[in-house]
Amino acid sequence: MKGTLFVVSGPSGVGKTSIISSLLNKMDNLVFSVSCTTRPPRPGEVNGVDYFFIDKETFVRMQHNQEFLEWAEVHGNLYGTPKGFVVDNIEKGKSIILDIDVQGALQVKKNFEEAVFIFVAPPSYEVLRERLIKRGTERPESLMKRLEDAKWELSKMVEFDYLIINDDLEKSIMAMKSIIIAESHKLSRVLKSEIIRKLFKGV
């Protein structure tokens, strides 16, 4: 049976990375799709693990060669999901999870209808603001831009399949795990698999 593409999105600072990191340690068949970006690494980030950190020239060349499933410019930096990695793993039966911005998620929705779209939201706009300040990775002007962008991003949650309000990290992790398990048993997916053909062979 083919794997499933899970697209996780939401405003910056909402806690997507923490939820996904926990799930990757708990679910064997779940693979994180590493995106390419032109932004410099933050403290503690590792090339090839958190992102592929590449220069703008390389990114534009990959974009021209249609090597991205989606790409977007966010806060002045370019981000893109390598298409080959995603498709190859899905064909092998692996479930892929993407942690991408809302712009990118909506692009994927146009090009990959069978993907599952999960929006992670903060309990409130004020909580999001506090989380971004506490993170301490943004300059004041960058922080303001992220907060302004968050208003538009939150308005797009209705275009997603699932909503997780991250007011409790452990509950949010369990909610996303439940979504992934349920989707892998969805009859519309199973009916397309070799498993179902074997089950009803000779019936």
N, C-alpha and C positions, 0 to 999 in steps of 0.2 A: 504494500500500500504506500502511496506517495505521502510525503510529509506535508505539513501545513505551514503557511507563512503567517506569523503573528506580527502585526504592526502596532507598536506601543508608542503613544505620543501624548503630548500635553505641554503646558508651559515649562520653561526652564526653571529648575529649582523645586519642582513638584515632588520629586522622589522616585522618578522612573528608574534611574540607574540602581538605586538601592534595592528596589523590588526585583528587578531583573537579575541582579547579581546573586541574590538569595536563591532564586528559582534555578539558575544555572548550576548551583551546587546541589540541588535537590532532585533534578529531573535529568536522567541520563540521556534521553533522546532529544534534548533541546539544545540547539546550537545558536550562539550569538553571532549575528552578522556584523562584522567589523566594517564601519564606514570609512570612507576617505574624507579628509578635511585639509583645508589650507591654513587653518588656524594653528598657532603654536600650542604645544602640549602644556597642560596645567601641571602643577606639582603632583608627582606620583603617577601620572599617566604614562603608559608604556606603548611605544609604537608597535602596531600589529596586534595589540591586545585591546586597548581602548579605542584607538583609531589608527588608520594608516595616515601618518602625517606627511603630506606631499606638497610640492610647490604649485603655484598657480598654473605654470606652463604645463606641468604634467597633468593636472586636473582638466584643463581645457582640451588637451589632446585626447584624454579618455572620453570626455564628453562628446567630442567630434566623432570619435569612433563608436559611439552609442554603447559604451561599456557600463553605463549606469542604469539601474532599474528606476532610480529617481535621483534628482539632484536639486539643490536649492542654494540660494545665497541667504545666509542668516547672520544678522549683526555684522555685516561686512566680510564674512568668511564664506567659503564654498564648502558644501557637504554633499556627498554622493554615496549611494549604495551600489557596490559592484554586482552587476547582474549575474555573471557566471557563477559566482560562489553560491548565491541563493538558489538558482535553478538546479545546479548540480546536486546540492544537498537534499532538495525536495525530491528529486528523482530517486535518490538513494533511501528515501523513507524517513529522513530527518526532519524534525520541525524546526523552523528558523524563526528567531525572534529579532525584530528590528527595533531599535530605540532611536526614533527620528523625530524631527520637528513636524509641526502640523502641516506646513507647506508640502513637505516631502510625503507625508502620509496621504494627503489628498491626491498627489501625483500617482502614487502606487495604486490607489483605489481606481483610478481611470485605466490603469494598465494591467492590473492583477486582481480580477474580480473575486477570485476564490480566497483571497487573503481575509484574515480576521482582524478587525480594527478595534483597538482598546484605547480609550482615552483615560488618562490619569489626571484628576483635578485636585486642587487644594481645597481644604474645608472652607476657605474664604480668601478673598483677594488680599486682605491684610496679613493673613498667615503666610501667603506666598511672598509678600514683600519682606516679612521678617526672616523667612528662610534664606532668601537671596542675600540679605544684609549679613546674616550670620555666616553664610558660606565664605564671605570675604574674598571672593575671586574677581569681583567687578569694580571698575572705576565708577565714580558717581554717574557720569554720562551714560556708560554702558548699562548700569543698573536701571536707570530711568527708561532706556530704550527697551530693555527686556520686560519691564513692567507695562509699558505701553503696548508692546507686542502681545503680551499675555491677554489683554482685553479682546483682541481679535481672535486669538487662539481659543479662548474659552467660548467664544460665540460659535465655533465650528464643532463643538462636541456632539451636536445632534447628527452629524454625518458619520459617526462611529457606531460600531455594533454594541459595544459595552462601555460602561462608565464605572470607574473605580475612584471614589473620593478618598484620598490618602490622608485620613486623620489618625490612623493607627497603622503603623508599618506592618506588623504581623498579620493583621486582618486583611490588609491590602495584598500581601504576599499570598495568603490563602485564597483570596478572591481570584487573583490572576491564575493561580495554579488550577483552581476549579474550572475556569474558563478553558484553559488549555486541555485539560483532561476531557471535558464535555465535548469540545469541538473534535477531538480525535476519535470520538465514538459516534459522531453525527452520522445518521444513516445515509444522507446524501453523499458523504465522502466514502463511507464503507462500500456502498453499492458500486462504486467505480473500481474497486480493488479486486485483485486476484483471490483474496480470502473468501469473498462472498460467492465467487464462481465455483470455488472448490466445495464450499458448504452446500450448495444446491445442485452439485453435479449428480445427475442420475435421479433427481427428485421428480 
